[in-house]
Amino acid sequence: MNNDLQRGAIEHTDWDVPAFDCLQLRAKRSTYCVVIPVINEGERLTTQLREMAALGQMDKVDVIIADGGSTDGSTEPDLLSELGVAALLVKRGPGKLSAQLRMAYAWALEAGYGGIVTIDGNGKDGVEAIDQFVAALDHGVDYAQASRFIKGGQGVNTPLTRLLAIRFVHAPLLSLAAGKWLTDTTQGFRAYSSPYLLHPKVQPFRAMFADYELLAYLSVRASQLGLAVAEIPTRRVYPDDGSVPTKISAVSGNLGLLKTLCATLTRRYHPN
């Protein structure tokens, strides 16, 4: 296999997408893709990919790794190909999570996928629910959000501070912005239809989405536009030892999240 990453190219000149490299490990063969944003997830990522393969999901959807610049060997192309991954995208331009997602979503839309499922690569989410997100897209849902709090969902070892923040701050504020009650808005496990992402009143490919802003914005914009929204019961498990796999720093990260919530509530991210 030729493992040389090639410079990615996006044809839409009005889309702001960070520079990235791309290695397509197999041809497109699914209607939908699963985007997994990662950076140095190590064995958590490979374990998750093996679990997805064991469930037969690599044969149902194309899995796209959106790498923010891992250096731990977990995104080596030969390993990813062996695990059934369809493509590896490596961000070279500026920005954090939202920039990784802009890169992956732009690439997926230009590749012709009808919808995108996103799941973190840190092994916290129950990958068996991917099938339910695909079914939601098949039934015309434009935005599907994972929830551990609705019937059929399960939260295990959720840190108390995080649980309180979700239930009493994050979810209520984003629900207010959306005009629809959403129960688990911090979850990165979700799905978007391509028509939603391509809607002229959404415009996700803007440089203002660099950190965690795009997740909050896309959580509320579908309901604001009257599109079909659903929550999917999922399992989210934190480690037994009390550690919290996260890229969000305790102080600056949380202040940034509060700023993002305020900007979403005041519709600052809406396109002009």
C-alpha positions as CSV (number, residue, x, y, z in Angstrom):
1,M,0.0,0.0,0.0
2,N,1.1,3.6,-0.7
3,N,1.0,5.2,2.6
4,D,1.9,8.7,1.4
5,L,-0.6,11.4,2.6
6,Q,-1.7,13.7,-0.2
7,R,-2.7,17.3,0.2
8,G,-6.4,17.5,0.5
9,A,-8.4,19.7,-1.9
10,I,-11.8,21.3,-1.5
11,E,-13.6,22.5,-4.6
12,H,-15.9,25.0,-2.8
13,T,-13.9,28.1,-2.7
14,D,-16.4,29.8,-0.4
15,W,-15.8,27.2,2.3
16,D,-13.1,27.9,4.9
17,V,-11.5,24.6,5.5
18,P,-8.1,24.1,7.2
19,A,-5.2,22.7,5.2
20,F,-5.1,19.0,5.5
21,D,-3.5,15.8,4.1
22,C,-5.6,12.9,2.9
23,L,-5.0,9.2,2.5
24,Q,-8.0,7.2,1.0
25,L,-7.5,3.6,2.2
26,R,-10.4,2.2,0.2
27,A,-13.0,3.4,-2.3
28,K,-16.3,4.9,-1.1
29,R,-18.9,2.2,-0.8
30,S,-21.5,3.5,1.6
31,T,-24.3,6.1,1.7
32,Y,-23.1,7.4,5.0
33,C,-19.8,7.8,6.8
34,V,-18.7,7.8,10.4
35,V,-16.3,10.6,11.2
36,I,-14.0,10.0,14.3
37,P,-12.1,13.1,15.4
38,V,-8.9,12.1,17.3
39,I,-5.6,13.3,18.7
40,N,-3.3,10.9,20.5
41,E,-6.1,8.5,21.6
42,G,-3.7,5.5,21.6
43,E,-5.2,2.1,22.5
44,R,-8.6,3.7,23.1
45,L,-9.0,4.3,19.4
46,T,-7.8,0.9,18.2
47,T,-10.0,-0.9,20.7
48,Q,-13.0,1.2,19.5
49,L,-12.3,0.4,15.9
50,R,-11.9,-3.3,16.6
51,E,-15.3,-3.2,18.4
52,M,-16.9,-1.5,15.4
53,A,-15.4,-4.1,13.1
54,A,-16.6,-7.0,15.3
55,L,-20.1,-5.5,15.0
56,G,-19.8,-5.5,11.2
57,Q,-20.1,-1.7,11.1
58,M,-17.1,-1.3,8.7
59,D,-19.1,-3.1,6.1
60,K,-22.1,-0.8,6.6
61,V,-20.5,2.6,6.7
62,D,-17.3,4.2,5.6
63,V,-15.1,5.2,8.7
64,I,-13.2,8.4,8.3
65,I,-10.5,9.3,10.9
66,A,-10.1,13.1,11.3
67,D,-6.7,13.4,13.0
68,G,-5.7,16.7,14.7
69,G,-2.0,15.7,14.5
70,S,-1.5,12.5,16.5
71,T,2.1,11.4,17.4
72,D,1.4,8.2,19.3
73,G,1.2,5.8,16.4
74,S,-2.5,5.2,16.7
75,T,-3.3,6.6,13.3
76,E,-0.6,4.7,11.3
77,P,-2.2,4.0,7.9
78,D,-1.4,0.3,7.8
79,L,-3.0,-0.2,11.2
80,L,-6.1,1.8,10.2
81,S,-6.4,-0.1,6.9
82,E,-6.2,-3.4,8.8
83,L,-9.0,-2.2,11.0
84,G,-11.2,-1.4,8.1
85,V,-10.9,2.4,8.0
86,A,-11.8,4.1,4.7
87,A,-9.8,7.3,4.9
88,L,-7.4,9.2,7.1
89,L,-7.5,13.0,7.1
90,V,-4.7,14.9,9.0
91,K,-5.3,18.5,9.7
92,R,-2.3,20.8,9.0
93,G,-4.0,24.1,9.4
94,P,-5.0,26.1,12.5
95,G,-7.8,25.3,14.9
96,K,-8.8,22.5,17.3
97,L,-11.9,20.2,17.3
98,S,-14.2,22.4,15.1
99,A,-11.4,22.7,12.6
100,Q,-11.0,19.0,12.4
101,L,-14.8,18.6,11.9
102,R,-14.9,21.3,9.2
103,M,-12.1,19.4,7.4
104,A,-13.8,16.0,7.7
105,Y,-17.4,17.3,6.9
106,A,-16.2,19.2,3.8
107,W,-14.3,16.2,2.5
108,A,-17.3,13.9,3.2
109,L,-19.8,16.2,1.5
110,E,-17.5,16.5,-1.6
111,A,-17.2,12.7,-1.6
112,G,-21.0,12.5,-2.0
113,Y,-22.1,11.0,1.4
114,G,-25.7,11.5,2.2
115,G,-25.1,12.0,5.9
116,I,-22.4,11.9,8.6
117,V,-22.3,10.2,12.0
118,T,-19.7,11.6,14.4
119,I,-18.4,9.7,17.4
120,D,-15.4,10.5,19.6
121,G,-12.4,8.2,19.4
122,N,-11.8,7.9,23.1
123,G,-13.9,4.8,23.7
124,K,-16.5,6.3,26.0
125,D,-19.4,5.9,23.6
126,G,-21.3,2.6,22.9
127,V,-20.5,2.1,19.2
128,E,-23.5,-0.3,18.9
129,A,-25.7,2.8,18.6
130,I,-24.1,3.8,15.3
131,D,-26.8,1.6,13.6
132,Q,-29.5,3.7,15.2
133,F,-28.0,6.9,13.9
134,V,-27.8,5.4,10.4
135,A,-31.5,4.4,10.7
136,A,-32.4,7.9,11.8
137,L,-30.7,9.4,8.7
138,D,-32.5,6.8,6.5
139,H,-35.9,8.0,8.0
140,G,-35.3,11.6,7.2
141,V,-33.8,12.9,10.5
142,D,-31.5,15.9,9.8
143,Y,-29.9,16.1,13.3
144,A,-29.7,13.1,15.7
145,Q,-28.2,13.6,19.1
146,A,-27.0,10.9,21.5
147,S,-28.4,10.9,25.0
148,R,-27.5,8.9,28.0
149,F,-30.5,10.4,29.8
150,I,-33.5,9.3,27.8
151,K,-35.2,5.9,28.0
152,G,-32.8,3.2,26.9
153,G,-29.7,5.3,27.5
154,Q,-27.1,4.7,30.1
155,G,-24.4,6.8,31.8
156,V,-21.7,5.0,33.8
157,N,-19.3,6.7,36.2
158,T,-20.2,10.2,34.9
159,P,-18.3,12.7,37.1
160,L,-20.7,14.6,39.4
161,T,-19.5,18.0,38.3
162,R,-19.9,17.1,34.7
163,L,-23.4,15.6,35.3
164,L,-24.5,18.8,37.1
165,A,-23.1,21.1,34.4
166,I,-24.9,19.2,31.7
167,R,-28.2,18.9,33.4
168,F,-28.4,22.4,34.9
169,V,-26.3,24.6,32.6
170,H,-25.4,23.2,29.2
171,A,-28.6,21.4,28.2
172,P,-31.0,24.1,29.4
173,L,-29.1,26.9,27.7
174,L,-28.8,25.1,24.4
175,S,-32.4,23.9,24.6
176,L,-33.5,27.5,25.1
177,A,-31.5,28.5,22.0
178,A,-32.9,25.6,19.9
179,G,-36.5,26.1,21.0
180,K,-36.6,22.3,21.7
181,W,-35.7,20.3,24.8
182,L,-32.4,18.5,24.4
183,T,-31.1,16.4,27.2
184,D,-27.4,15.6,26.5
185,T,-25.9,18.5,24.5
186,T,-22.2,18.0,25.4
187,Q,-22.2,14.7,23.5
188,G,-20.1,14.6,20.3
189,F,-21.9,11.4,19.3
190,R,-24.4,12.6,16.7
191,A,-25.5,12.6,13.1
192,Y,-26.2,15.2,10.4
193,S,-27.9,14.8,7.1
194,S,-26.0,16.3,4.2
195,P,-29.0,18.7,3.4
196,Y,-28.7,20.1,6.9
197,L,-24.9,20.8,6.5
198,L,-25.5,22.2,3.0
199,H,-28.4,24.4,4.0
200,P,-27.7,28.0,3.0
201,K,-28.8,29.2,6.5
202,V,-26.3,27.0,8.3
203,Q,-22.9,27.5,6.6
204,P,-20.7,25.4,8.9
205,F,-17.5,26.1,6.9
206,R,-16.4,29.3,8.5
207,A,-13.2,30.1,10.4
208,M,-15.1,31.2,13.5
209,F,-15.7,27.5,14.2
210,A,-12.2,26.6,15.6
211,D,-12.6,25.0,19.0
212,Y,-15.9,23.6,20.3
213,E,-18.2,26.2,18.7
214,L,-19.4,24.0,15.8
215,L,-20.8,21.4,18.1
216,A,-23.0,23.9,20.1
217,Y,-24.1,25.7,16.9
218,L,-25.1,22.6,15.0
219,S,-27.0,21.3,18.1
220,V,-29.5,24.2,17.9
221,R,-29.6,25.3,14.3
222,A,-31.6,22.4,13.0
223,S,-34.5,23.0,15.3
224,Q,-34.3,26.8,14.6
225,L,-34.8,26.0,10.9
226,G,-37.6,23.6,11.5
227,L,-35.7,20.5,10.4
228,A,-36.2,17.0,11.8
229,V,-34.4,16.5,15.1
230,A,-34.2,13.3,17.3
231,E,-32.4,12.0,20.3
232,I,-30.9,8.5,20.3
233,P,-30.5,6.5,23.5
234,T,-26.8,5.7,23.9
235,R,-24.3,4.3,26.5
236,R,-21.5,6.5,27.7
237,V,-19.0,5.1,30.1
238,Y,-16.2,6.8,32.0
239,P,-13.3,4.8,33.5
240,D,-13.7,3.1,36.8
241,D,-10.6,4.8,38.2
242,G,-12.3,8.2,38.0
243,S,-10.1,9.6,35.2
244,V,-11.9,11.7,32.6
245,P,-10.6,11.3,29.0
246,T,-11.0,14.8,27.6
247,K,-9.2,17.5,25.8
248,I,-10.9,20.3,27.7
249,S,-8.8,22.0,30.4
250,A,-10.4,22.5,33.8
251,V,-10.3,26.3,33.8
252,S,-9.7,27.9,30.4
253,G,-11.7,25.2,28.7
254,N,-14.7,25.6,30.8
255,L,-14.6,29.4,30.5
256,G,-14.4,28.9,26.7
257,L,-17.4,26.6,26.8
258,L,-19.4,29.2,28.7
259,K,-18.5,31.8,26.1
260,T,-19.6,29.5,23.4
261,L,-22.9,28.9,25.1
262,C,-23.5,32.6,25.4
263,A,-22.6,33.1,21.7
264,T,-25.0,30.3,20.6
265,L,-27.8,31.7,22.8
266,T,-27.4,35.2,21.3
267,R,-27.2,33.7,17.7
268,R,-23.8,35.1,17.1
269,Y,-22.8,32.2,14.9
270,H,-25.7,32.7,12.5
271,P,-24.6,33.5,8.9
272,N,-25.2,37.0,7.7
